[in-house]
Amino acid sequence: MTTETTPPTGGATAGAPTEEGVRYGPGARVLSRRVRAVPPSGIRRFFDIIATMQDVISLGVGEPDFTTPPQIIEEGVRSLRSGRTHYTSNFGTLELRRALAANLERLYGVGYDPASEVLVTVGASEAVAATMAAIVDPGDEVILHEPSYVAYVPAIVFNGGGNGIVNYFFSDIISHRQISADASPQPAVFFNRHENPGPSFKFLG
């Protein structure tokens, strides 16, 4: 990201180095500390490399090797042609939320009110990021066991979460007592699956 910035007041000179090497003026490169603290995604780098190769099926982003089934494509086209091209509720359409709530109850025997307890996102990574933004304040501790999906750490860091990434492995039995021994009085615990997103969250305290 290359932008031209205006130096802050107080005598800063265009092009002069400032805190942590950030420069102001034409051609300056400006990134927030949060962005600089998060390394690029290894999965996306792998994906870009695979895209240049022939006869290779990439499983790096959790994507199947077949195209979207025709009936799903046609339903999308039908929806567009019928005029469903405008913004919906931030929660998602009530029709979809009702269907999701019914499916969760059928599969897992849990009941959620589609009007107030179901929120639709474009994917699990967005849901993780939105949840972290909603519950994490700067400096809060979020316990995340490893290995974890690559989007989880950035979601914590971007929202100011403090240290709390611990080496509990997926095969370990993690009890409330084990976590409490290593955590601050009231951390958020990020129960995750180590492959594509599928976590849950819980506050201890």
C-alpha positions as CSV (number, residue, x, y, z in Angstrom):
1,M,0.0,0.0,0.0
2,T,1.7,3.2,-1.2
3,T,0.2,6.5,-0.3
4,E,1.1,10.1,-0.1
5,T,0.6,11.4,3.4
6,T,0.7,14.8,5.2
7,P,3.2,15.0,8.0
8,P,1.8,15.6,11.5
9,T,2.0,19.1,13.1
10,G,5.0,19.8,15.3
11,G,7.7,20.4,12.8
12,A,8.0,17.0,11.0
13,T,9.7,17.3,7.6
14,A,8.3,15.5,4.6
15,G,10.4,12.5,3.8
16,A,12.1,12.5,7.2
17,P,12.1,9.3,9.2
18,T,9.7,9.2,12.2
19,E,8.8,6.7,14.9
20,E,9.5,3.1,13.9
21,G,10.9,4.1,10.5
22,V,7.6,5.4,9.1
23,R,8.2,8.2,6.5
24,Y,5.9,11.0,5.5
25,G,5.7,12.6,2.1
26,P,5.4,11.4,-1.5
27,G,5.8,7.6,-1.9
28,A,5.6,7.0,1.9
29,R,4.6,3.6,3.0
30,V,2.2,3.8,5.9
31,L,1.1,0.7,7.8
32,S,-0.4,0.5,11.2
33,R,1.4,-1.2,14.1
34,R,-1.3,-3.9,14.1
35,V,-0.7,-4.7,10.5
36,R,3.1,-4.8,10.9
37,A,2.7,-7.2,13.8
38,V,1.0,-9.8,11.7
39,P,3.0,-11.8,9.1
40,P,1.5,-12.5,5.7
41,S,-0.6,-15.7,5.4
42,G,1.4,-18.7,4.6
43,I,-1.7,-20.4,3.1
44,R,-2.2,-17.5,0.7
45,R,1.4,-17.6,-0.4
46,F,1.1,-21.4,-1.0
47,F,-2.1,-20.7,-2.9
48,D,-0.4,-18.2,-5.2
49,I,2.5,-20.6,-5.9
50,I,0.1,-23.5,-6.7
51,A,-1.8,-21.3,-9.1
52,T,1.2,-21.1,-11.3
53,M,1.5,-24.9,-11.6
54,Q,-0.3,-27.4,-13.9
55,D,-2.2,-30.5,-12.8
56,V,-2.0,-29.6,-9.1
57,I,-5.1,-29.6,-6.8
58,S,-4.7,-27.0,-4.1
59,L,-6.2,-27.8,-0.7
60,G,-4.6,-24.9,1.0
61,V,-7.7,-22.7,1.3
62,G,-10.2,-25.5,1.9
63,E,-11.7,-25.3,-1.6
64,P,-12.9,-28.3,-3.5
65,D,-11.5,-29.1,-7.0
66,F,-14.9,-29.0,-8.7
67,T,-16.9,-26.0,-9.8
68,T,-20.1,-24.8,-8.1
69,P,-22.9,-27.3,-9.0
70,P,-25.2,-26.1,-11.8
71,Q,-28.3,-25.9,-9.6
72,I,-26.6,-23.5,-7.2
73,I,-25.4,-21.3,-10.0
74,E,-28.9,-21.2,-11.5
75,E,-30.5,-20.4,-8.2
76,G,-28.0,-17.5,-7.8
77,V,-28.9,-16.3,-11.3
78,R,-32.6,-16.6,-10.6
79,S,-32.3,-14.6,-7.5
80,L,-30.4,-11.8,-9.3
81,R,-33.0,-11.7,-12.2
82,S,-35.8,-11.5,-9.7
83,G,-34.4,-8.2,-8.3
84,R,-32.7,-9.4,-5.1
85,T,-29.7,-7.1,-5.7
86,H,-30.1,-4.7,-2.7
87,Y,-28.8,-4.5,0.8
88,T,-30.4,-6.8,3.4
89,S,-30.5,-6.6,7.2
90,N,-27.0,-6.6,8.7
91,F,-28.1,-9.9,10.4
92,G,-29.0,-11.5,7.0
93,T,-32.4,-12.2,5.7
94,L,-34.9,-13.5,8.2
95,E,-35.8,-16.3,5.8
96,L,-32.2,-17.5,5.8
97,R,-31.8,-17.2,9.5
98,R,-35.0,-19.2,10.1
99,A,-33.6,-22.0,7.8
100,L,-30.3,-21.9,9.6
101,A,-31.9,-22.1,13.1
102,A,-34.1,-25.0,12.0
103,N,-31.0,-26.9,10.6
104,L,-29.0,-26.4,13.8
105,E,-31.9,-27.7,15.8
106,R,-32.2,-30.7,13.5
107,L,-28.5,-31.5,13.5
108,Y,-27.5,-30.7,17.1
109,G,-30.7,-30.4,19.1
110,V,-30.0,-26.7,20.0
111,G,-32.5,-23.9,19.8
112,Y,-31.7,-20.4,18.6
113,D,-34.1,-17.5,18.0
114,P,-33.6,-16.6,14.3
115,A,-34.8,-13.0,15.1
116,S,-32.2,-12.2,17.7
117,E,-29.6,-15.0,18.0
118,V,-28.5,-15.8,14.5
119,L,-26.2,-13.6,12.4
120,V,-25.1,-14.4,8.8
121,T,-21.6,-13.7,7.6
122,V,-19.9,-14.3,4.3
123,G,-17.7,-16.9,6.0
124,A,-16.3,-18.2,9.2
125,S,-13.2,-15.9,9.1
126,E,-15.5,-12.9,9.0
127,A,-17.4,-14.3,11.9
128,V,-14.2,-14.8,13.9
129,A,-13.0,-11.2,13.2
130,A,-16.4,-9.7,14.1
131,T,-16.6,-11.7,17.3
132,M,-13.1,-10.6,18.3
133,A,-14.0,-6.9,17.5
134,A,-17.2,-7.3,19.7
135,I,-15.6,-8.9,22.8
136,V,-11.9,-7.9,22.9
137,D,-10.6,-4.6,24.3
138,P,-6.9,-3.5,23.9
139,G,-4.7,-5.6,26.2
140,D,-7.3,-8.3,26.9
141,E,-6.0,-11.8,27.1
142,V,-7.3,-14.3,24.6
143,I,-6.2,-17.9,25.0
144,L,-5.7,-19.7,21.7
145,H,-4.3,-23.2,21.6
146,E,-2.1,-24.4,18.7
147,P,-2.1,-25.5,16.0
148,S,-4.7,-23.1,14.8
149,Y,-6.1,-21.7,11.6
150,V,-4.0,-18.8,10.2
151,A,-6.8,-16.2,10.4
152,Y,-7.2,-16.6,14.2
153,V,-4.0,-14.8,15.4
154,P,-4.6,-11.8,13.2
155,A,-8.2,-11.5,14.4
156,I,-6.8,-11.3,18.0
157,V,-4.0,-8.9,17.2
158,F,-6.0,-6.5,15.0
159,N,-8.4,-6.0,17.9
160,G,-5.7,-5.4,20.5
161,G,-5.7,-8.7,22.2
162,G,-2.7,-9.3,24.4
163,N,-0.6,-12.3,24.9
164,G,-2.3,-15.6,25.4
165,I,-1.4,-17.9,22.5
166,V,-0.4,-21.1,24.4
167,N,1.0,-24.5,23.3
168,Y,-2.0,-26.6,24.2
169,F,-2.2,-29.1,21.3
170,F,-5.4,-30.3,19.8
171,S,-5.0,-33.8,21.3
172,D,-4.7,-32.4,24.8
173,I,-7.6,-32.4,27.3
174,I,-7.8,-28.8,28.3
175,S,-9.7,-28.3,31.6
176,H,-10.8,-25.1,33.3
177,R,-8.2,-25.7,35.9
178,Q,-5.3,-26.1,33.3
179,I,-6.3,-22.9,31.6
180,S,-6.8,-21.0,34.9
181,A,-3.3,-21.8,36.0
182,D,-1.8,-20.0,33.0
183,A,-4.3,-17.2,32.4
184,S,-5.3,-13.9,33.8
185,P,-8.4,-13.7,36.0
186,Q,-10.9,-13.3,33.2
187,P,-9.5,-14.3,29.8
188,A,-11.5,-15.1,26.6
189,V,-10.8,-18.7,25.5
190,F,-10.7,-19.4,21.8
191,F,-11.7,-23.0,21.3
192,N,-10.7,-23.7,17.8
193,R,-10.3,-26.5,15.3
194,H,-6.9,-26.5,13.7
195,E,-8.1,-26.7,10.1
196,N,-10.5,-24.3,8.4
197,P,-12.5,-22.0,10.8
198,G,-14.9,-23.5,13.2
199,P,-14.2,-22.0,16.7
200,S,-16.3,-21.1,19.7
201,F,-15.6,-18.6,22.5
202,K,-16.0,-18.6,26.2
203,F,-15.1,-16.2,29.0
204,L,-13.6,-17.6,32.2
205,G,-13.7,-15.9,35.5
